[in-house]
């Protein structure tokens, strides 16, 4: 019976997201030629700066707000020093505002999403992370996952 409740919950969330036009684009991993990851093996890259952006529209559903709030909590909890020094940049970016259009285009963000942008000697590398959407039902699991991913990126591990 408990399994049915989970299935009903996730189907309800999916239906709600579909009807409201809010989508994580989980089936898409949007990149273009200038943002493709380098073929370098892990730990061969020195990351100069890491940007973590929660892209969203003006009207956000519960899931969209949660993805952003948990990301912000993760950054503030585990990466406060890096945030202060500018090694990590975090922000919530409303893609519907004209002043954010250029940044949304740079990342390829088309809807509510969480993106990581790494800067190294070869340039800029953007990646959309869709896994966070599957972790919003457990804040600590979400935070642990994102913390580990950010630590990997800061260490030059792009796998």
DRENFI-98543 format. One record per residue (C-alpha): x, y, z; residue number from 1; residue in one letter. Coordinates in steps of 0.1 Angstrom, whole numbers, plus 5000, padded with zeros to 4 digits. Example, Ala and Ser with C-alpha at 12.3 -4.5 7.8 and 13.67 -1.06 7.14 Angstrom:
2
<lolo xx="5123" yy="4955" zz="5078" k="1" r="A"/>
<lolo xx="5137" yy="4989" zz="5071" k="2" r="S"/>
end
This chain:
159
<lolo xx="5000" yy="5000" zz="5000" k="1" r="X"/>
<lolo xx="5029" yy="5024" zz="5008" k="2" r="X"/>
<lolo xx="5043" yy="5018" zz="4973" k="3" r="X"/>
<lolo xx="5010" yy="5028" zz="4957" k="4" r="X"/>
<lolo xx="5012" yy="5061" zz="4977" k="5" r="X"/>
<lolo xx="5046" yy="5069" zz="4963" k="6" r="X"/>
<lolo xx="5036" yy="5060" zz="4928" k="7" r="X"/>
<lolo xx="5005" yy="5082" zz="4931" k="8" r="X"/>
<lolo xx="5026" yy="5110" zz="4945" k="9" r="X"/>
<lolo xx="5051" yy="5110" zz="4917" k="10" r="X"/>
<lolo xx="5025" yy="5106" zz="4890" k="11" r="X"/>
<lolo xx="5006" yy="5136" zz="4906" k="12" r="X"/>
<lolo xx="5038" yy="5157" zz="4906" k="13" r="X"/>
<lolo xx="5045" yy="5148" zz="4870" k="14" r="X"/>
<lolo xx="5010" yy="5156" zz="4859" k="15" r="X"/>
<lolo xx="5011" yy="5189" zz="4878" k="16" r="X"/>
<lolo xx="5044" yy="5198" zz="4862" k="17" r="X"/>
<lolo xx="5031" yy="5189" zz="4827" k="18" r="X"/>
<lolo xx="4999" yy="5209" zz="4831" k="19" r="X"/>
<lolo xx="5016" yy="5240" zz="4845" k="20" r="X"/>
<lolo xx="5043" yy="5240" zz="4819" k="21" r="X"/>
<lolo xx="5069" yy="5236" zz="4845" k="22" r="X"/>
<lolo xx="5094" yy="5209" zz="4836" k="23" r="X"/>
<lolo xx="5129" yy="5200" zz="4845" k="24" r="X"/>
<lolo xx="5135" yy="5187" zz="4810" k="25" r="X"/>
<lolo xx="5148" yy="5155" zz="4826" k="26" r="X"/>
<lolo xx="5151" yy="5138" zz="4792" k="27" r="X"/>
<lolo xx="5173" yy="5166" zz="4779" k="28" r="X"/>
<lolo xx="5209" yy="5174" zz="4787" k="29" r="X"/>
<lolo xx="5213" yy="5206" zz="4768" k="30" r="X"/>
<lolo xx="5248" yy="5216" zz="4757" k="31" r="X"/>
<lolo xx="5263" yy="5231" zz="4725" k="32" r="X"/>
<lolo xx="5297" yy="5229" zz="4709" k="33" r="X"/>
<lolo xx="5312" yy="5256" zz="4731" k="34" r="X"/>
<lolo xx="5301" yy="5240" zz="4763" k="35" r="X"/>
<lolo xx="5311" yy="5204" zz="4757" k="36" r="X"/>
<lolo xx="5332" yy="5188" zz="4784" k="37" r="X"/>
<lolo xx="5369" yy="5184" zz="4778" k="38" r="X"/>
<lolo xx="5381" yy="5149" zz="4772" k="39" r="X"/>
<lolo xx="5406" yy="5152" zz="4799" k="40" r="X"/>
<lolo xx="5405" yy="5126" zz="4826" k="41" r="X"/>
<lolo xx="5395" yy="5134" zz="4861" k="42" r="X"/>
<lolo xx="5419" yy="5154" zz="4882" k="43" r="X"/>
<lolo xx="5438" yy="5167" zz="4852" k="44" r="X"/>
<lolo xx="5418" yy="5200" zz="4853" k="45" r="X"/>
<lolo xx="5422" yy="5229" zz="4876" k="46" r="X"/>
<lolo xx="5389" yy="5246" zz="4881" k="47" r="X"/>
<lolo xx="5392" yy="5284" zz="4884" k="48" r="X"/>
<lolo xx="5356" yy="5291" zz="4892" k="49" r="X"/>
<lolo xx="5323" yy="5271" zz="4895" k="50" r="X"/>
<lolo xx="5289" yy="5287" zz="4889" k="51" r="X"/>
<lolo xx="5258" yy="5270" zz="4903" k="52" r="X"/>
<lolo xx="5226" yy="5285" zz="4889" k="53" r="X"/>
<lolo xx="5190" yy="5277" zz="4896" k="54" r="X"/>
<lolo xx="5171" yy="5288" zz="4865" k="55" r="X"/>
<lolo xx="5134" yy="5293" zz="4868" k="56" r="X"/>
<lolo xx="5104" yy="5313" zz="4856" k="57" r="X"/>
<lolo xx="5084" yy="5339" zz="4874" k="58" r="X"/>
<lolo xx="5058" yy="5314" zz="4885" k="59" r="X"/>
<lolo xx="5074" yy="5284" zz="4902" k="60" r="X"/>
<lolo xx="5058" yy="5252" zz="4914" k="61" r="X"/>
<lolo xx="5067" yy="5235" zz="4946" k="62" r="X"/>
<lolo xx="5093" yy="5213" zz="4929" k="63" r="X"/>
<lolo xx="5110" yy="5242" zz="4912" k="64" r="X"/>
<lolo xx="5112" yy="5262" zz="4944" k="65" r="X"/>
<lolo xx="5125" yy="5232" zz="4963" k="66" r="X"/>
<lolo xx="5153" yy="5225" zz="4938" k="67" r="X"/>
<lolo xx="5165" yy="5261" zz="4942" k="68" r="X"/>
<lolo xx="5161" yy="5262" zz="4979" k="69" r="X"/>
<lolo xx="5180" yy="5230" zz="4985" k="70" r="X"/>
<lolo xx="5208" yy="5240" zz="4962" k="71" r="X"/>
<lolo xx="5211" yy="5273" zz="4980" k="72" r="X"/>
<lolo xx="5211" yy="5255" zz="5014" k="73" r="X"/>
<lolo xx="5238" yy="5231" zz="5001" k="74" r="X"/>
<lolo xx="5261" yy="5260" zz="4989" k="75" r="X"/>
<lolo xx="5256" yy="5280" zz="5021" k="76" r="X"/>
<lolo xx="5262" yy="5249" zz="5044" k="77" r="X"/>
<lolo xx="5291" yy="5233" zz="5027" k="78" r="X"/>
<lolo xx="5308" yy="5259" zz="5005" k="79" r="X"/>
<lolo xx="5305" yy="5292" zz="5025" k="80" r="X"/>
<lolo xx="5342" yy="5299" zz="5022" k="81" r="X"/>
<lolo xx="5343" yy="5293" zz="4984" k="82" r="X"/>
<lolo xx="5312" yy="5315" zz="4981" k="83" r="X"/>
<lolo xx="5330" yy="5343" zz="4999" k="84" r="X"/>
<lolo xx="5361" yy="5341" zz="4979" k="85" r="X"/>
<lolo xx="5343" yy="5339" zz="4945" k="86" r="X"/>
<lolo xx="5355" yy="5304" zz="4937" k="87" r="X"/>
<lolo xx="5318" yy="5294" zz="4937" k="88" r="X"/>
<lolo xx="5290" yy="5316" zz="4925" k="89" r="X"/>
<lolo xx="5254" yy="5308" zz="4933" k="90" r="X"/>
<lolo xx="5222" yy="5325" zz="4922" k="91" r="X"/>
<lolo xx="5185" yy="5320" zz="4913" k="92" r="X"/>
<lolo xx="5180" yy="5333" zz="4878" k="93" r="X"/>
<lolo xx="5146" yy="5342" zz="4865" k="94" r="X"/>
<lolo xx="5148" yy="5334" zz="4828" k="95" r="X"/>
<lolo xx="5118" yy="5356" zz="4820" k="96" r="X"/>
<lolo xx="5135" yy="5388" zz="4830" k="97" r="X"/>
<lolo xx="5153" yy="5406" zz="4801" k="98" r="X"/>
<lolo xx="5184" yy="5412" zz="4821" k="99" r="X"/>
<lolo xx="5189" yy="5374" zz="4825" k="100" r="X"/>
<lolo xx="5184" yy="5365" zz="4789" k="101" r="X"/>
<lolo xx="5221" yy="5364" zz="4780" k="102" r="X"/>
<lolo xx="5230" yy="5342" zz="4809" k="103" r="X"/>
<lolo xx="5201" yy="5318" zz="4801" k="104" r="X"/>
<lolo xx="5214" yy="5316" zz="4765" k="105" r="X"/>
<lolo xx="5250" yy="5310" zz="4776" k="106" r="X"/>
<lolo xx="5238" yy="5280" zz="4797" k="107" r="X"/>
<lolo xx="5211" yy="5268" zz="4773" k="108" r="X"/>
<lolo xx="5185" yy="5270" zz="4801" k="109" r="X"/>
<lolo xx="5150" yy="5268" zz="4787" k="110" r="X"/>
<lolo xx="5130" yy="5260" zz="4818" k="111" r="X"/>
<lolo xx="5134" yy="5253" zz="4855" k="112" r="X"/>
<lolo xx="5167" yy="5237" zz="4859" k="113" r="X"/>
<lolo xx="5199" yy="5235" zz="4879" k="114" r="X"/>
<lolo xx="5232" yy="5241" zz="4860" k="115" r="X"/>
<lolo xx="5269" yy="5240" zz="4869" k="116" r="X"/>
<lolo xx="5293" yy="5260" zz="4849" k="117" r="X"/>
<lolo xx="5330" yy="5253" zz="4853" k="118" r="X"/>
<lolo xx="5358" yy="5276" zz="4842" k="119" r="X"/>
<lolo xx="5393" yy="5261" zz="4835" k="120" r="X"/>
<lolo xx="5422" yy="5268" zz="4812" k="121" r="X"/>
<lolo xx="5403" yy="5253" zz="4783" k="122" r="X"/>
<lolo xx="5373" yy="5276" zz="4788" k="123" r="X"/>
<lolo xx="5338" yy="5273" zz="4800" k="124" r="X"/>
<lolo xx="5318" yy="5240" zz="4805" k="125" r="X"/>
<lolo xx="5281" yy="5240" zz="4813" k="126" r="X"/>
<lolo xx="5262" yy="5210" zz="4825" k="127" r="X"/>
<lolo xx="5226" yy="5206" zz="4835" k="128" r="X"/>
<lolo xx="5220" yy="5184" zz="4864" k="129" r="X"/>
<lolo xx="5186" yy="5166" zz="4862" k="130" r="X"/>
<lolo xx="5193" yy="5141" zz="4891" k="131" r="X"/>
<lolo xx="5184" yy="5167" zz="4917" k="132" r="X"/>
<lolo xx="5148" yy="5165" zz="4906" k="133" r="X"/>
<lolo xx="5146" yy="5129" zz="4918" k="134" r="X"/>
<lolo xx="5160" yy="5138" zz="4952" k="135" r="X"/>
<lolo xx="5137" yy="5166" zz="4963" k="136" r="X"/>
<lolo xx="5117" yy="5143" zz="4986" k="137" r="X"/>
<lolo xx="5147" yy="5139" zz="5009" k="138" r="X"/>
<lolo xx="5166" yy="5172" zz="5016" k="139" r="X"/>
<lolo xx="5196" yy="5155" zz="5032" k="140" r="X"/>
<lolo xx="5200" yy="5131" zz="5003" k="141" r="X"/>
<lolo xx="5197" yy="5160" zz="4979" k="142" r="X"/>
<lolo xx="5223" yy="5181" zz="4998" k="143" r="X"/>
<lolo xx="5247" yy="5151" zz="5001" k="144" r="X"/>
<lolo xx="5244" yy="5144" zz="4964" k="145" r="X"/>
<lolo xx="5250" yy="5180" zz="4953" k="146" r="X"/>
<lolo xx="5278" yy="5185" zz="4978" k="147" r="X"/>
<lolo xx="5296" yy="5155" zz="4964" k="148" r="X"/>
<lolo xx="5291" yy="5166" zz="4928" k="149" r="X"/>
<lolo xx="5304" yy="5201" zz="4936" k="150" r="X"/>
<lolo xx="5334" yy="5187" zz="4954" k="151" r="X"/>
<lolo xx="5342" yy="5165" zz="4924" k="152" r="X"/>
<lolo xx="5340" yy="5195" zz="4900" k="153" r="X"/>
<lolo xx="5362" yy="5216" zz="4922" k="154" r="X"/>
<lolo xx="5387" yy="5188" zz="4923" k="155" r="X"/>
<lolo xx="5387" yy="5188" zz="4885" k="156" r="X"/>
<lolo xx="5368" yy="5156" zz="4882" k="157" r="X"/>
<lolo xx="5343" yy="5161" zz="4853" k="158" r="X"/>
<lolo xx="5331" yy="5125" zz="4851" k="159" r="X"/>
end
